[in-house]
Amino acid sequence: AANAAKNGLLTVTLPEDAIEGKPPDTGGRYNAYYFPKYLAIALARSNRLDEAVAAAQQARAAAARFEQAGHEAEALVLLAEVEADARRLRDAHAHFDEALSLVRSRGIVVLERRCETGLERTAVLERHLAHTHHFDGSDDGE
């Protein structure tokens, strides 16, 4: 387990070092999108969800800056999935909705299915959390 944690840290450290070295600036539009995208995935897998959200937002911004709707939709889906994992359900739901609209307008069926699955997942989590909150004896929102 210690080796797995160490390997996970190494996996995340390498892309972080690469991002700090600014290769996206030297590699053009694709690096500007792909580096933060894969960093977001690595961070999410390492349960560093706040950092993963920031990286996914960076990937989305890069795709939008270069007017790459398919990459922007993919980054939105990734962002929403990470937000759902982080229990930021309102944000996740909003980003799945936004991505779904974008992918439907572009006919990106694979991402459409991920959006629909994500929306179902956030709805289930919202119901579960509402039910748990309702019966946990707390009525002050904490």
DSSP file (Angstrom, degrees, kcal/mol; ACC not computed):
  #  RESIDUE AA STRUCTURE BP1 BP2  ACC     N-H-->O    O-->H-N    N-H-->O    O-->H-N    TCO  KAPPA ALPHA  PHI   PSI    X-CA   Y-CA   Z-CA
    1    1 A A     >        0   0    0      0, 0.0     4,-2.4     0, 0.0     5,-0.2   0.000 360.0 360.0 360.0 -38.3    0.0    0.0    0.0
    2    2 A A  H  >  +     0   0    0      1,-0.2     4,-2.6     2,-0.2     5,-0.2   0.906 360.0  49.6 -63.5 -40.8    2.9    2.4    0.8
    3    3 A N  H  > S+     0   0    0      2,-0.2     4,-3.2     1,-0.2    -1,-0.2   0.898 109.3  52.0 -64.3 -39.4    4.4    1.7   -2.6
    4    4 A A  H  > S+     0   0    0      2,-0.2     4,-2.6     1,-0.2    -2,-0.2   0.918 111.9  46.1 -63.1 -42.6    1.0    2.4   -4.3
    5    5 A A  H  X S+     0   0    0     -4,-2.4     4,-2.3     2,-0.2    -2,-0.2   0.917 113.9  48.8 -65.1 -41.9    0.7    5.7   -2.4
    6    6 A K  H  X S+     0   0    0     -4,-2.6     4,-2.4     2,-0.2    -2,-0.2   0.918 112.5  48.0 -63.3 -43.2    4.3    6.6   -3.3
    7    7 A N  H  X S+     0   0    0     -4,-3.2     4,-2.8     2,-0.2    -2,-0.2   0.890 110.4  52.1 -64.7 -39.3    3.6    5.7   -7.0
    8    8 A G  H  X S+     0   0    0     -4,-2.6     4,-1.9     2,-0.2    -1,-0.2   0.900 109.8  49.1 -62.5 -40.7    0.5    7.7   -7.0
    9    9 A L  H  X S+     0   0    0     -4,-2.3     4,-2.8     2,-0.2    -2,-0.2   0.916 112.1  48.3 -64.7 -42.7    2.4   10.7   -5.6
   10   10 A L  H  X S+     0   0    0     -4,-2.4     4,-2.3     1,-0.2    -2,-0.2   0.918 108.6  54.5 -62.6 -43.2    5.0   10.2   -8.3
   11   11 A T  H  < S+     0   0    0     -4,-2.8    -1,-0.2     1,-0.2    -2,-0.2   0.888 115.4  39.0 -58.0 -40.6    2.4   10.0  -11.0
   12   12 A V  H  X S+     0   0    0     -4,-1.9     4,-2.0     2,-0.2    -1,-0.2   0.856 111.6  57.6 -79.3 -35.8    0.9   13.3   -9.9
   13   13 A T  H  X S+     0   0    0     -4,-2.8     4,-2.8     1,-0.2     5,-0.2   0.895 101.2  56.7 -63.4 -40.9    4.2   15.0   -9.2
   14   14 A L  H  X S+     0   0    0     -4,-2.3     4,-2.2     1,-0.2    -1,-0.2   0.946 110.2  41.7 -60.8 -50.8    5.5   14.5  -12.7
   15   15 A P  H  > S+     0   0    0      0, 0.0     4,-2.9     0, 0.0    -1,-0.2   0.897 113.7  54.2 -64.4 -36.0    2.6   16.2  -14.5
   16   16 A E  H  X S+     0   0    0     -4,-2.0     4,-2.7     1,-0.2    -2,-0.2   0.937 109.8  47.2 -60.3 -44.4    2.6   19.0  -11.9
   17   17 A D  H  X S+     0   0    0     -4,-2.8     4,-1.5     1,-0.2    -1,-0.2   0.895 112.1  50.8 -62.0 -39.4    6.3   19.6  -12.6
   18   18 A A  H  < S+     0   0    0     -4,-2.2     4,-0.2    -5,-0.2    -2,-0.2   0.913 110.4  48.4 -64.9 -42.5    5.6   19.6  -16.3
   19   19 A I  H >< S+     0   0    0     -4,-2.9     3,-1.9     1,-0.2    -2,-0.2   0.930 110.3  51.2 -63.2 -44.8    2.8   22.1  -15.9
   20   20 A E  H 3< S+     0   0    0     -4,-2.7    -1,-0.2     1,-0.3    -2,-0.2   0.798 103.4  59.7 -63.5 -26.8    5.1   24.4  -13.8
   21   21 A G  T 3< S-     0   0    0     -4,-1.5    -1,-0.3    -5,-0.2    -2,-0.2   0.497 110.5-127.9 -78.4  -3.3    7.7   24.1  -16.5
   22   22 A K    X>  +     0   0    0     -3,-1.9     4,-0.9    -4,-0.2     3,-0.9   0.759  54.3 152.2  65.7  32.5    5.1   25.6  -18.9
   23   23 A P  H 3>  +     0   0    0      0, 0.0     4,-2.2     0, 0.0     3,-0.4   0.823  68.2  66.6 -62.5 -26.5    5.2   23.1  -21.7
   24   24 A P  H 3> S+     0   0    0      0, 0.0     4,-0.6     0, 0.0     8,-0.5   0.881  99.1  52.3 -59.1 -32.8    1.6   24.0  -22.6
   25   25 A D  H <4 S+     0   0    0     -3,-0.9     3,-0.1     1,-0.2    -3,-0.1   0.829 116.3  38.6 -69.8 -30.4    2.9   27.4  -23.6
   26   26 A T  H  < S+     0   0    0     -4,-0.9    -1,-0.2    -3,-0.4    -4,-0.0   0.674 113.1  55.4 -93.3 -18.2    5.5   25.9  -25.9
   27   27 A G  H  X S-     0   0    0     -4,-2.2     4,-0.5     1,-0.3     3,-0.4   0.425 100.2-131.3 -97.9   1.1    3.5   23.0  -27.3
   28   28 A G  H  X  -     0   0    0     -4,-0.6     4,-2.1     1,-0.2    -1,-0.3  -0.312  52.3 -28.1  84.1-166.6    0.6   24.9  -28.6
   29   29 A R  H  > S+     0   0    0      1,-0.2     4,-1.1     2,-0.2    -1,-0.2   0.805 131.0  54.0 -61.8 -34.3   -3.1   24.5  -28.2
   30   30 A Y  H  > S+     0   0    0     -3,-0.4     4,-3.6     1,-0.2     3,-0.4   0.925 110.5  45.2 -71.4 -42.5   -3.1   20.7  -27.7
   31   31 A N  H  X S+     0   0    0     -4,-0.5     4,-2.1     1,-0.2    -1,-0.2   0.886 107.2  59.9 -64.5 -37.2   -0.7   20.8  -24.9
   32   32 A A  H  < S+     0   0    0     -4,-2.1    -1,-0.2    -8,-0.5    30,-0.2   0.809 118.1  31.5 -60.6 -28.5   -2.6   23.7  -23.3
   33   33 A Y  H  X S+     0   0    0     -4,-1.1     4,-1.9    -3,-0.4    -2,-0.2   0.885 120.6  47.3 -91.2 -50.7   -5.6   21.4  -23.2
   34   34 A Y  H  X S+     0   0    0     -4,-3.6     4,-2.7     1,-0.2     5,-0.3   0.853 104.8  57.8 -69.4 -36.8   -4.1   17.9  -22.7
   35   35 A F  H  X S+     0   0    0     -4,-2.1     4,-2.1    -5,-0.3    -1,-0.2   0.968 113.4  37.6 -60.0 -53.8   -1.6   18.7  -19.9
   36   36 A P  H  > S+     0   0    0      0, 0.0     4,-2.6     0, 0.0    -1,-0.2   0.856 114.5  57.8 -67.7 -30.2   -4.3   20.0  -17.4
   37   37 A K  H  X S+     0   0    0     -4,-1.9     4,-1.9     2,-0.2    -2,-0.2   0.971 112.3  38.6 -60.6 -52.5   -6.8   17.4  -18.6
   38   38 A Y  H  X S+     0   0    0     -4,-2.7     4,-2.4     1,-0.2    -1,-0.2   0.804 113.5  56.2 -72.1 -27.7   -4.5   14.5  -17.7
   39   39 A L  H  X S+     0   0    0     -4,-2.1     4,-2.9    -5,-0.3     5,-0.2   0.921 106.5  51.4 -64.0 -43.4   -3.3   16.3  -14.6
   40   40 A A  H  X S+     0   0    0     -4,-2.6     4,-2.5     1,-0.2    -2,-0.2   0.908 110.4  48.7 -59.4 -42.5   -7.0   16.5  -13.5
   41   41 A I  H  X S+     0   0    0     -4,-1.9     4,-2.4     2,-0.2    -1,-0.2   0.937 113.2  46.6 -63.5 -46.5   -7.4   12.8  -14.0
   42   42 A A  H  X S+     0   0    0     -4,-2.4     4,-1.2     1,-0.2    -2,-0.2   0.914 113.9  48.1 -62.9 -43.2   -4.2   12.0  -12.1
   43   43 A L  H  <>S+     0   0    0     -4,-2.9     5,-3.0     2,-0.2     3,-0.2   0.907 111.0  50.5 -64.8 -41.4   -5.2   14.3   -9.2
   44   44 A A  H ><5S+     0   0    0     -4,-2.5     3,-1.8     1,-0.2    -2,-0.2   0.917 109.0  51.2 -62.8 -42.6   -8.7   12.9   -9.1
   45   45 A R  H 3<5S+     0   0    0     -4,-2.4    -1,-0.2     1,-0.3    -2,-0.2   0.760 109.1  51.9 -66.1 -23.4   -7.4    9.3   -8.9
   46   46 A S  T 3<5S-     0   0    0     -4,-1.2    -1,-0.3    -3,-0.2    -2,-0.2   0.306 118.6-115.7 -92.3   7.7   -5.1   10.4   -6.1
   47   47 A N  T < 5S+     0   0    0     -3,-1.8     2,-0.9     1,-0.2    -3,-0.2   0.781  75.4 134.3  62.0  30.6   -8.2   11.8   -4.3
   48   48 A R     >< +     0   0    0     -5,-3.0     4,-2.1     1,-0.2    -1,-0.2  -0.637  25.2 163.4-102.8  70.3   -6.9   15.4   -4.6
   49   49 A L  H  >  +     0   0    0     -2,-0.9     4,-2.5     1,-0.2    -1,-0.2   0.829  63.0  53.7 -70.0 -38.3  -10.2   16.6   -5.7
   50   50 A D  H  > S+     0   0    0      1,-0.2     4,-1.8     2,-0.2    -1,-0.2   0.920 114.0  44.2 -62.3 -41.7   -9.9   20.4   -5.2
   51   51 A E  H  > S+     0   0    0      2,-0.2     4,-2.3     1,-0.2    -2,-0.2   0.865 111.2  54.6 -69.3 -35.7   -6.8   20.4   -7.3
   52   52 A A  H  X S+     0   0    0     -4,-2.1     4,-2.6     2,-0.2    -2,-0.2   0.893 106.3  52.0 -64.5 -39.6   -8.4   18.1   -9.9
   53   53 A V  H  X S+     0   0    0     -4,-2.5     4,-2.4     2,-0.2    -2,-0.2   0.936 109.8  49.1 -60.1 -46.6  -11.3   20.6  -10.2
   54   54 A A  H  X S+     0   0    0     -4,-1.8     4,-1.9     1,-0.2    -2,-0.2   0.905 112.1  47.9 -61.9 -41.6   -8.8   23.4  -10.8
   55   55 A A  H  X S+     0   0    0     -4,-2.3     4,-2.3     2,-0.2    -1,-0.2   0.904 111.2  50.3 -66.6 -40.8   -6.9   21.5  -13.4
   56   56 A A  H  X S+     0   0    0     -4,-2.6     4,-2.4     1,-0.2    -2,-0.2   0.887 109.6  51.6 -64.5 -37.8  -10.2   20.5  -15.2
   57   57 A Q  H  X S+     0   0    0     -4,-2.4     4,-2.5     2,-0.2    -1,-0.2   0.889 108.9  51.1 -63.5 -38.3  -11.2   24.1  -15.2
   58   58 A Q  H  X S+     0   0    0     -4,-1.9     4,-2.2     2,-0.2    -2,-0.2   0.905 109.6  49.8 -65.4 -41.4   -7.9   25.0  -16.7
   59   59 A A  H  X S+     0   0    0     -4,-2.3     4,-2.3     2,-0.2    -2,-0.2   0.916 111.5  49.0 -62.8 -43.0   -8.4   22.4  -19.5
   60   60 A R  H  X S+     0   0    0     -4,-2.4     4,-2.7     1,-0.2     5,-0.2   0.927 110.1  50.7 -62.6 -44.5  -11.8   23.7  -20.2
   61   61 A A  H  X S+     0   0    0     -4,-2.5     4,-2.6     1,-0.2    -1,-0.2   0.895 110.2  50.0 -61.5 -40.4  -10.5   27.3  -20.4
   62   62 A A  H  X S+     0   0    0     -4,-2.2     4,-1.7   -30,-0.2    -1,-0.2   0.926 111.6  47.7 -64.6 -44.0   -7.8   26.2  -22.8
   63   63 A A  H  <>S+     0   0    0     -4,-2.3     5,-2.8     1,-0.2     9,-0.2   0.911 113.7  47.6 -63.4 -41.7  -10.2   24.4  -25.1
   64   64 A A  H ><5S+     0   0    0     -4,-2.7     3,-1.5     3,-0.2    -1,-0.2   0.902 107.9  55.8 -65.5 -40.5  -12.6   27.4  -25.0
   65   65 A R  H 3<5S+     0   0    0     -4,-2.6    -1,-0.2     1,-0.3    -2,-0.2   0.862 113.2  41.0 -60.2 -36.1   -9.8   29.8  -25.8
   66   66 A F  T 3<5S-     0   0    0     -4,-1.7    -1,-0.3    -5,-0.2    -2,-0.2   0.293 113.5-119.8 -95.9   9.7   -8.9   27.8  -28.9
   67   67 A E  T < 5 +     0   0    0     -3,-1.5     2,-0.9     1,-0.2    -3,-0.2   0.888  58.7 152.8  54.3  46.2  -12.6   27.3  -29.8
   68   68 A Q     >< -     0   0    0     -5,-2.8     4,-2.6     1,-0.2     5,-0.2  -0.803  20.1-177.9-105.8  88.3  -12.4   23.5  -29.6
   69   69 A A  H  > S+     0   0    0     -2,-0.9     4,-2.6     1,-0.2     5,-0.2   0.852  78.3  52.5 -60.4 -39.7  -16.0   22.6  -28.7
   70   70 A G  H  > S+     0   0    0      2,-0.2     4,-2.2     1,-0.2    -1,-0.2   0.920 113.2  43.6 -63.9 -43.6  -15.4   18.9  -28.5
   71   71 A H  H  > S+     0   0    0      2,-0.2     4,-2.6     1,-0.2    -2,-0.2   0.877 112.9  52.9 -68.4 -36.8  -12.4   19.3  -26.1
   72   72 A E  H  X S+     0   0    0     -4,-2.6     4,-2.4    -9,-0.2    -2,-0.2   0.925 109.8  48.2 -64.2 -42.3  -14.4   21.9  -24.1
   73   73 A A  H  X S+     0   0    0     -4,-2.6     4,-2.3     2,-0.2    -2,-0.2   0.920 111.6  50.1 -62.1 -43.7  -17.3   19.5  -23.8
   74   74 A E  H  X S+     0   0    0     -4,-2.2     4,-2.5     1,-0.2    -2,-0.2   0.907 111.2  48.6 -62.3 -41.9  -14.9   16.7  -22.7
   75   75 A A  H  X S+     0   0    0     -4,-2.6     4,-2.9     2,-0.2    -1,-0.2   0.878 109.6  52.9 -66.0 -37.6  -13.3   19.0  -20.1
   76   76 A L  H  X S+     0   0    0     -4,-2.4     4,-2.7     2,-0.2    -2,-0.2   0.909 109.7  48.2 -62.9 -42.0  -16.8   20.0  -18.8
   77   77 A V  H  X S+     0   0    0     -4,-2.3     4,-2.6     2,-0.2    -2,-0.2   0.933 113.0  47.9 -64.4 -45.6  -17.7   16.4  -18.4
   78   78 A L  H  X S+     0   0    0     -4,-2.5     4,-2.4     2,-0.2     5,-0.2   0.934 112.1  50.1 -59.0 -46.4  -14.4   15.7  -16.6
   79   79 A L  H  X S+     0   0    0     -4,-2.9     4,-2.6     1,-0.2    -2,-0.2   0.928 111.9  47.6 -57.4 -47.3  -15.0   18.7  -14.4
   80   80 A A  H  X S+     0   0    0     -4,-2.7     4,-2.4     1,-0.2    -1,-0.2   0.890 110.3  52.0 -63.9 -40.2  -18.5   17.6  -13.5
   81   81 A E  H  X S+     0   0    0     -4,-2.6     4,-2.0     2,-0.2    -1,-0.2   0.911 112.1  45.6 -63.6 -41.9  -17.4   14.1  -12.7
   82   82 A V  H  X S+     0   0    0     -4,-2.4     4,-2.1     2,-0.2    -2,-0.2   0.911 111.6  52.2 -67.5 -41.8  -14.7   15.4  -10.3
   83   83 A E  H  <>S+     0   0    0     -4,-2.6     5,-3.1    -5,-0.2    -2,-0.2   0.899 108.3  51.4 -61.0 -39.5  -17.2   17.8   -8.7
   84   84 A A  H ><5S+     0   0    0     -4,-2.4     3,-1.4     1,-0.2    -1,-0.2   0.921 109.1  50.1 -62.6 -43.2  -19.6   14.9   -8.2
   85   85 A D  H 3<5S+     0   0    0     -4,-2.0    -1,-0.2     1,-0.3    -2,-0.2   0.861 110.7  50.0 -61.1 -35.1  -16.8   12.9   -6.5
   86   86 A A  T 3<5S-     0   0    0     -4,-2.1    -1,-0.3    -5,-0.1    -2,-0.2   0.403 117.9-116.3 -83.3   1.9  -16.1   15.9   -4.3
   87   87 A R  T < 5S+     0   0    0     -3,-1.4     2,-1.2    -4,-0.2    -3,-0.2   0.762  72.3 138.7  64.5  28.4  -19.8   16.1   -3.5
   88   88 A R     >< +     0   0    0     -5,-3.1     4,-2.7     1,-0.2     5,-0.2  -0.601  24.0 164.8 -92.7  69.3  -20.1   19.5   -5.2
   89   89 A L  H  >  +     0   0    0     -2,-1.2     4,-2.8     1,-0.2     5,-0.2   0.831  63.5  51.6 -68.4 -36.8  -23.4   18.3   -6.6
   90   90 A R  H  > S+     0   0    0     -3,-0.2     4,-2.4     2,-0.2    -1,-0.2   0.935 114.5  44.5 -64.0 -44.5  -24.9   21.6   -7.7
   91   91 A D  H  > S+     0   0    0      2,-0.2     4,-2.6     1,-0.2    -2,-0.2   0.928 114.4  49.7 -63.4 -44.7  -21.8   22.5   -9.6
   92   92 A A  H  X S+     0   0    0     -4,-2.7     4,-2.8     1,-0.2     5,-0.2   0.933 111.4  48.5 -60.1 -46.7  -21.6   19.0  -11.1
   93   93 A H  H  X S+     0   0    0     -4,-2.8     4,-2.5     1,-0.2    -1,-0.2   0.923 112.1  48.9 -60.6 -45.0  -25.2   19.1  -12.1
   94   94 A A  H  X S+     0   0    0     -4,-2.4     4,-2.4     1,-0.2    -1,-0.2   0.901 113.6  46.4 -62.8 -41.1  -24.8   22.5  -13.8
   95   95 A H  H  X S+     0   0    0     -4,-2.6     4,-2.6     2,-0.2    -2,-0.2   0.861 110.9  51.5 -73.0 -34.9  -21.7   21.4  -15.6
   96   96 A F  H  X S+     0   0    0     -4,-2.8     4,-2.8    -5,-0.2    -2,-0.2   0.925 112.0  48.3 -63.4 -42.4  -23.2   18.1  -16.8
   97   97 A D  H  X S+     0   0    0     -4,-2.5     4,-2.2    -5,-0.2    -2,-0.2   0.932 113.1  47.0 -60.9 -46.4  -26.2   20.1  -18.1
   98   98 A E  H  X S+     0   0    0     -4,-2.4     4,-1.9     1,-0.2    -2,-0.2   0.919 114.6  46.4 -62.3 -44.4  -23.9   22.6  -19.9
   99   99 A A  H  X S+     0   0    0     -4,-2.6     4,-3.2     2,-0.2     5,-0.3   0.900 109.3  55.0 -64.9 -40.6  -21.8   19.8  -21.4
  100  100 A L  H  X S+     0   0    0     -4,-2.8     4,-2.3     1,-0.2     5,-0.2   0.910 108.1  48.9 -60.9 -42.9  -25.0   17.9  -22.4
  101  101 A S  H  X S+     0   0    0     -4,-2.2     4,-1.7     1,-0.2    -1,-0.2   0.918 114.1  46.5 -61.0 -43.8  -26.2   20.9  -24.3
  102  102 A L  H  X S+     0   0    0     -4,-1.9     4,-1.0     2,-0.2    -2,-0.2   0.922 113.5  46.6 -66.6 -45.6  -22.8   21.3  -26.0
  103  103 A V  H  X>S+     0   0    0     -4,-3.2     5,-2.2     1,-0.2     4,-1.1   0.863 110.6  52.8 -69.8 -33.7  -22.4   17.6  -27.0
  104  104 A R  H  <5S+     0   0    0     -4,-2.3     3,-0.3    -5,-0.3    -1,-0.2   0.889 107.3  52.1 -66.5 -36.8  -25.9   17.4  -28.3
  105  105 A S  H  <5S+     0   0    0     -4,-1.7    -1,-0.2     1,-0.2    -2,-0.2   0.743 118.1  38.3 -69.8 -21.1  -25.3   20.4  -30.5
  106  106 A R  H  <5S-     0   0    0     -4,-1.0    -1,-0.2    -3,-0.2    -2,-0.2   0.475 108.6-121.3-106.4  -6.0  -22.2   18.7  -31.9
  107  107 A G  T  <5 +     0   0    0     -4,-1.1     2,-1.3    -3,-0.3    -3,-0.2   0.858  51.6 159.6  69.4  36.3  -23.5   15.1  -32.0
  108  108 A I     >< +     0   0    0     -5,-2.2     4,-1.9     1,-0.2    -1,-0.2  -0.713  13.4 179.5 -94.1  87.2  -20.9   13.7  -29.6
  109  109 A V  H  > S+     0   0    0     -2,-1.3     4,-2.2     1,-0.2    -1,-0.2   0.857  72.8  55.5 -62.1 -42.2  -22.8   10.5  -28.6
  110  110 A V  H  > S+     0   0    0      1,-0.2     4,-1.6     2,-0.2    -1,-0.2   0.922 112.5  42.7 -60.3 -44.7  -20.1    9.1  -26.2
  111  111 A L  H  > S+     0   0    0      1,-0.2     4,-2.4     2,-0.2    -1,-0.2   0.833 108.1  60.6 -71.1 -31.1  -20.0   12.2  -24.2
  112  112 A E  H  X S+     0   0    0     -4,-1.9     4,-2.5     1,-0.2    -2,-0.2   0.924 105.3  48.1 -60.0 -43.6  -23.8   12.5  -24.2
  113  113 A R  H  X S+     0   0    0     -4,-2.2     4,-2.6     1,-0.2    -1,-0.2   0.897 110.1  51.7 -64.1 -40.5  -24.0    9.1  -22.5
  114  114 A R  H  X S+     0   0    0     -4,-1.6     4,-2.4     2,-0.2    -1,-0.2   0.892 110.6  49.4 -63.6 -38.1  -21.4   10.2  -19.9
  115  115 A C  H  X S+     0   0    0     -4,-2.4     4,-2.9     2,-0.2    -2,-0.2   0.940 111.6  47.7 -64.5 -47.4  -23.5   13.4  -19.2
  116  116 A E  H  X S+     0   0    0     -4,-2.5     4,-2.1     1,-0.2    -2,-0.2   0.912 113.6  47.7 -61.2 -42.8  -26.7   11.4  -18.8
  117  117 A T  H  X S+     0   0    0     -4,-2.6     4,-2.5     2,-0.2    -1,-0.2   0.912 112.5  49.9 -63.1 -42.7  -25.0    9.0  -16.5
  118  118 A G  H  X S+     0   0    0     -4,-2.4     4,-2.8     2,-0.2    -2,-0.2   0.894 109.0  50.9 -63.6 -41.3  -23.5   11.8  -14.5
  119  119 A L  H  X S+     0   0    0     -4,-2.9     4,-2.0     2,-0.2    -1,-0.2   0.906 111.5  48.3 -63.5 -41.0  -26.9   13.6  -14.2
  120  120 A E  H  X S+     0   0    0     -4,-2.1     4,-2.3    -5,-0.2    -2,-0.2   0.924 112.1  49.9 -63.0 -43.7  -28.4   10.4  -12.9
  121  121 A R  H  X S+     0   0    0     -4,-2.5     4,-2.6     1,-0.2    -2,-0.2   0.921 110.7  47.9 -62.4 -45.2  -25.6    9.9  -10.5
  122  122 A T  H  X S+     0   0    0     -4,-2.8     4,-2.7     1,-0.2    -1,-0.2   0.881 110.4  52.8 -66.1 -35.1  -25.8   13.4   -9.1
  123  123 A A  H  X S+     0   0    0     -4,-2.0     4,-2.3    -5,-0.2    -1,-0.2   0.921 110.9  46.9 -64.3 -42.7  -29.6   13.1   -8.7
  124  124 A V  H  X S+     0   0    0     -4,-2.3     4,-2.6     2,-0.2    -2,-0.2   0.932 113.8  47.7 -63.5 -45.7  -29.1    9.9   -6.7
  125  125 A L  H  X S+     0   0    0     -4,-2.6     4,-3.0     2,-0.2     5,-0.2   0.901 110.7  51.7 -62.6 -41.1  -26.4   11.5   -4.5
  126  126 A E  H  X S+     0   0    0     -4,-2.7     4,-2.5     2,-0.2    -1,-0.2   0.927 112.2  46.0 -61.4 -44.4  -28.6   14.5   -3.9
  127  127 A R  H  X S+     0   0    0     -4,-2.3     4,-2.6     2,-0.2    -2,-0.2   0.916 113.7  49.4 -63.5 -42.7  -31.5   12.4   -2.8
  128  128 A H  H  X S+     0   0    0     -4,-2.6     4,-2.8     2,-0.2    -2,-0.2   0.936 113.3  45.3 -62.9 -46.9  -29.2   10.3   -0.6
  129  129 A L  H  X S+     0   0    0     -4,-3.0     4,-2.8     2,-0.2    -1,-0.2   0.886 113.4  50.1 -65.9 -37.9  -27.7   13.3    1.0
  130  130 A A  H  X S+     0   0    0     -4,-2.5     4,-2.4    -5,-0.2    -1,-0.2   0.917 113.1  46.7 -64.5 -42.2  -31.1   15.0    1.5
  131  131 A H  H  X S+     0   0    0     -4,-2.6     4,-1.6     2,-0.2    -2,-0.2   0.917 114.1  47.3 -64.8 -44.4  -32.4   11.8    3.1
  132  132 A T  H  X S+     0   0    0     -4,-2.8     4,-0.6     1,-0.2    -2,-0.2   0.918 113.8  47.4 -63.3 -44.8  -29.3   11.4    5.3
  133  133 A H  H ><>S+     0   0    0     -4,-2.8     3,-0.8     1,-0.2     5,-0.5   0.894 109.0  55.2 -63.9 -39.4  -29.5   15.1    6.3
  134  134 A H  H 3<5S+     0   0    0     -4,-2.4     3,-0.3     1,-0.2    -1,-0.2   0.851 117.5  34.3 -62.5 -35.1  -33.2   14.7    7.0
  135  135 A F  H 3<5S+     0   0    0     -4,-1.6    -1,-0.2     1,-0.2    -2,-0.2   0.328  93.9  86.6-105.7   7.6  -32.7   11.8    9.4
  136  136 A D  T <<5S-     0   0    0     -3,-0.8    -1,-0.2    -4,-0.6    -2,-0.1   0.462 100.1-114.2 -88.9   2.1  -29.4   12.7   11.0
  137  137 A G  T   5S+     0   0    0     -3,-0.3     2,-0.4     1,-0.3    -3,-0.1   0.448  77.9 124.0  84.4  -1.4  -31.1   14.9   13.7
  138  138 A S      < +     0   0    0     -5,-0.5    -1,-0.3     1,-0.1    -2,-0.2  -0.789  25.3 163.9 -96.1 132.3  -29.5   18.1   12.3
  139  139 A D        +     0   0    0     -2,-0.4    -1,-0.1    -3,-0.1    -5,-0.0   0.203  64.8  74.7-127.8  15.5  -31.7   20.9   11.4
  140  140 A D  S    S-     0   0    0      0, 0.0    -1,-0.0     0, 0.0    -2,-0.0   0.319 106.1-108.7-109.4   7.9  -29.2   23.7   11.3
  141  141 A G              0   0    0     -8,-0.1    -8,-0.0     1,-0.1    -3,-0.0   0.524 360.0 360.0  81.9   4.3  -27.5   22.7    8.0
  142  142 A E              0   0    0     -9,-0.1    -1,-0.1     0, 0.0    -4,-0.0   0.403 360.0 360.0-115.4 360.0  -24.3   21.5    9.6
